[in-house]
């Protein structure tokens, strides 16, 4: 049978873990996938938005550079002094003035690598002179081509790819130049007198495009409408055409009236890329570039992997918690089944219909048997035993007739009076009062009655030791009518006399004090000058206060605690609270017991009414 219960327990635990597994897995998958999709879209959108802003900032910077160079070129185009100088015979002083001006402007403006003004005869005024023959030849050939283009534009400025040099080397490098035909303009006519060429420093252009390109595989160019690269950070790419590339094809397919747009395309290796373009403010040029899509989604992939790792760890933790929770549920069932084995040793009949064959059915089946047993015990055995014991106690109490005891004490009192021994008479009277107090009905008494009873007890003891024993009882008159359980203080006094004073040689003293502590509490103090108690005994009392039966079962050496334990156990039962107890005792110095009780009046609070029946 136990094997069957155990298999059911294991089956129930497996069901719990499996259900927990399914719920956690399904919830984690739905929430994780939804969160991943939302975050993926957000990350992709934010990345594209960041690239858009970066491209726009780069184009704005380039437009500003182009505008600055254009303003410089227009200032020379509109300079009438320069027009007169180029249209008149050569004047060396004026020529030197403009040469110095060009050189100074080149130095002051970091955007410019070279400025040159060329007249119709081919004479050139520039920011500096090329002494290298090969460089000079290359620039002279380019000069003729640019002059023809300038004539074709008839005074309108244009931008073109050209060669220039930078201060760190004499090797020609490609850059973007501003070219404009210069004219002599009068009231009646205008005619060409030369042209101006301003080269942008290619390092400025490289630095501007560097903000777009990074290690993510992106490539950006400045290209014209035909797909020819006007400028690139790689000089060998300048002048090449990208018209047939997937990037340019995707650009043409996505091209619209907007200045900026991003589009997707696949390269020759079938990898998806994001293309960007932004129109420049000069000519028909655009900044165009691309970034591999997997690089853009790299953050998304990192987030996905992190989410999977967190989900895996969370799942393992959830499964561990599920196992612990399942074990916490099945463990009581195992214990219950184990206890049910003891119940099943009897022959009991279940009173509810049990359906199914799982653990709950087992609990119901065992519960039926247990409740049936408890009901039987309460209704037949427990109540019967209580009635039997009560009847036996009453029978014992009635074996001795109280009137017989009173009459006997009266006879002793009469005989003692005849022989003139008043002590015997006093003892008989005191003992009769104590017996009457003991046999009166009820379990409670007033403080006045309890103190009278205690006085009778101590007065008898005083007769025994007339010279060596002294006692005091102090009470507040205003508390005389408060009630407390009968014989609550007398056992403490008796304990003090038997275990504290009888073993003491010489003067013996005991004092009992009942005072009002506050409007809700009474303080009771029992103190003596007896032999005292060892600290171990006091510690034992505090440790065993809640279980006086344990104290009573110990050796004779701990019997001094029996009276104390019984008194304070009665306080716990009567007042439904733990008493506040302080025991102050030292060997040879006496004992002081202090405790606090709630104030109660007859018929009020939680106390019983006084019954004199």
Secondary structure, DSSP 4 states (H G I P E B T S, - for coil): -HHHHHHHHHHHHHHHHHHHHHHHHHHHHHHHHHHHHHHHHHHHHHHHHHHHHHHHHHHHHHHHHHHHHHHHHHHHHT-HHHHHHHHSS--HHHHHHHHHHHHHHHHH-TTEEEEEEEETTS-EEESS----HHHHHHHHHHHHHHHHHHHHHTT--EEEEEEEEETTEEEEEEEEEEEEEEEEE-SS-EEEEEEEEEEEPHHHHHHHHHTT--TTS-EEEEE-TTSBEEE-SSGGGTT-B-TTSHHHHHHHHH--SSSEEEEEEE-TT--EEEEEEEE-SSTT-EEEEEEEHHHHTHHHHHHHHHHHHHHHHHHHHHHHHHHHHHHHHHHHHHHHHHHHHHHTTS-----S----SSHHHHHHHHHHHHHHHHHHIIIIIIHHHHHHHHHHHHHHHTTS-HHHHHHHHHHHHHHHHHTT-HHHHHHHHHHHHHHHHHHSSSSEEEHHHHHHHHHHHHHHHHHHTTTTEEEEEEE-GGGTT-EEETTSSHHHHHHHIIIIITT--S-EEEEEEEEE-SSSEEEEEEEE-SS---HHHHHHHHHHTT-HHHHHTS-GGGGGGHHHHHHHHHHHHHHSS--EEEEEEETTTEEEEEEEEE---TTSTTSPPP---
